[in-house]
Structures are given as C-alpha cells and as structure tokens.
C-alpha cells in the first residue's frame, strides 16, 4: 500500500546521507527533492490535501516547514554528539 511505497522510497533516499563527497546542503537538497517526489503524488491521490491551488500551496508550505524543523533539530543533535565525541578524543589524547 501507500505506506510500503513511502517506506521503500525513503529507505532508498537515505543512501544520500552516505555520500561523503557531497556537502550537507547538496545532500539535504537531493533528499528534499526525493521526499517531494515521493510524498506529493501520494498526498494528492490519497486526498490528504484539497485539490485546489490554495490546498496544494498550503500542503507544500507545511511540508517545507516540517522538513526544515526536522532538519534543524537533527543538525543540532548531531552537532552536539560530534562535539562530545571530539571532547572525548581530546581528553584521551591529553592522557597519553
């Protein structure tokens, strides 16, 4: 069903985060584009949005806002984890 399509699509898109040669901005942009391609048709045909210009624009606005909020939250979580790991590495090097 729809959840299977969504799950498969997002699982495949998650590979983007493992492309180390890409910048975070490029990874995020491609992931966002893939998420839009997956979610918009599903949302439209599942009637998760009104089939009008206003309905489509409000859906896109909400989708962008949720994506940005999740991205910013994850960015700060990982930034904090990396800082802690770096402090641990520094502490271990100072002991040697």
Phi and psi in degrees as a GROMACS rama.xvg file:
@    title "Ramachandran Plot"
@    xaxis  label "Phi"
@    yaxis  label "Psi"
@TYPE xy
-62.7201  -38.5967  UNK-2
-66.2092  -32.711  UNK-3
-67.3133  -41.3954  UNK-4
-64.1628  -45.3728  UNK-5
-62.5714  -46.3999  UNK-6
-61.1706  -44.7148  UNK-7
-63.4907  -44.8447  UNK-8
-61.7195  -45.6294  UNK-9
-72.1706  -31.8594  UNK-10
-64.8985  -42.7102  UNK-11
-66.3782  -39.8529  UNK-12
-67.5677  -25.4974  UNK-13
-63.6361  -18.5173  UNK-14
-60.4804  -27.6679  UNK-15
-56.1213  -36.6865  UNK-16
-68.9262  -12.3049  UNK-17
-98.2991  3.29447  UNK-18
-86.8655  92.5841  UNK-19
-65.1582  -25.6499  UNK-20
-75.387  -12.6787  UNK-21
-90.3937  146.079  UNK-22
-71.9502  162.721  UNK-23
-60.5367  -37.9508  UNK-24
-63.9248  -42.5898  UNK-25
-67.0298  -44.4863  UNK-26
-59.1474  -46.548  UNK-27
-63.3415  -43.3411  UNK-28
-61.693  -45.7291  UNK-29
-66.3567  -41.6634  UNK-30
-63.0582  -42.696  UNK-31
-61.1384  -44.7888  UNK-32
-61.3167  -43.0725  UNK-33
-65.859  -41.6854  UNK-34
-60.2694  -40.5148  UNK-35
-63.4198  -44.6544  UNK-36
-62.936  -35.119  UNK-37
-75.1411  -49.5084  UNK-38
-79.9011  -36.9431  UNK-39
-61.0061  -51.5026  UNK-40
-63.4596  -38.3292  UNK-41
-62.6789  -47.0785  UNK-42
-62.6754  -39.4497  UNK-43
-66.5752  -50.2248  UNK-44
-77.0818  -20.3231  UNK-45
-88.0395  3.21049  UNK-46
59.6717  38.3651  UNK-47
-83.1198  -3.07415  UNK-48
-143.862  150.723  UNK-49
-64.8098  141.678  UNK-50
-85.33  64.8553  UNK-51
-143.853  165.152  UNK-52
-58.9488  -45.1985  UNK-53
-62.6399  -41.1794  UNK-54
-64.3086  -42.3578  UNK-55
-66.9817  -44.7573  UNK-56
-64.2252  -39.6529  UNK-57
-67.9744  -38.2445  UNK-58
-60.7964  -48.2158  UNK-59
-61.7764  -42.6153  UNK-60
-60.3973  -45.277  UNK-61
-65.2341  -41.6447  UNK-62
-61.0916  -45.5628  UNK-63
-63.197  -44.4802  UNK-64
-61.8717  -44.5318  UNK-65
-65.5689  -43.3467  UNK-66
-59.9431  -47.1395  UNK-67
-63.6844  -42.3319  UNK-68
-62.1836  -44.2671  UNK-69
-65.3974  -41.1417  UNK-70
-63.2418  -47.3801  UNK-71
-62.8651  -42.8983  UNK-72
-60.7583  -47.2801  UNK-73
-65.0082  -37.7577  UNK-74
-58.2553  -47.7867  UNK-75
-71.7657  -34.118  UNK-76
-62.0218  -48.28  UNK-77
-69.2144  -35.9597  UNK-78
-60.9485  -42.5162  UNK-79
-66.0406  -42.8491  UNK-80
-62.2588  -42.7962  UNK-81
-65.2361  -40.0925  UNK-82
-60.8815  -43.6992  UNK-83
-63.7059  -41.4924  UNK-84
-63.8204  -42.9995  UNK-85
-63.4687  -39.1975  UNK-86
-64.5372  -37.8312  UNK-87
-65.2752  -40.2112  UNK-88
-65.5916  -43.2739  UNK-89
-61.9596  -44.6876  UNK-90
-60.6504  -42.5544  UNK-91
-65.0765  -39.4651  UNK-92
-68.4211  -34.2997  UNK-93
-67.2248  -28.0584  UNK-94
-76.9097  -22.7475  UNK-95
